[in-house]
Amino acid sequence: MNNTKQYYGWVSISLHWLVALFVFGLFALGYWMVDLDYYSEWYKQAPALHKSFGLCLLLVMIFRALWKIFQIQPDSIETHKSIEKRLGGLVHLLLYLLLFVIMFTGYFISTADGRGIEVFGLFEIPGFGSFIENQEDKAGLVHQYMAYFLMFVVFLHAAAAFKHHFIDKDRTLLRMLGKRN
């Protein structure tokens, strides 16, 4: 369950892959739904799902950030160069930052008119209205561009994991897959 100095625990591993699933799913849904027209049967359903899953991701990310703070982090693999360690730390920090920026701008888009966000039709997260002029448009641009930038950083993150696995032949990727040997 808990991390050790050598391995990630199943909670950290599960959170990593759950966030990945949310990120890819939300990006795909967001990319698809922006081209829906008013007459599409998904015109209202797709944004409602996007918002609900986005709020679920926010909860998961808050828990993940707290878990990371209060858990031992496995040591870097001894063959990692110092530049790789620094870049890895920066990329992870950037991933967290981008995710929170995207989620908060999504909230600012959705609540600019003062209405709350319904979560799967079960309950509502209150809206606080607009803080700046044309908030929904400005937040929308930040949301969109940061989502594209996030996918670029995710690509770099995955490429680095594959580089460690196939070129360096170290255990970086295997540790996040839960392999201990």
Buried (B, 14 or more C-beta within 10 A) or exposed (E): EEBEEEBBBEBBBBBBEBBBEBBEBBBEBBEEBEEBEEEEEBEEEBBBBBBBBBBBBBEBBEEBBEBBEEBEEBEBBEEBEEEBEEBBEEBEEBBBEBBBBBBBBBBBBBBBEEEEBBBEEEEEBEBEEBEEEEBBEBBBEBBBEBBEBBBEBBEBBEEBBEBBBEEBEBBBBBBBEBEEE
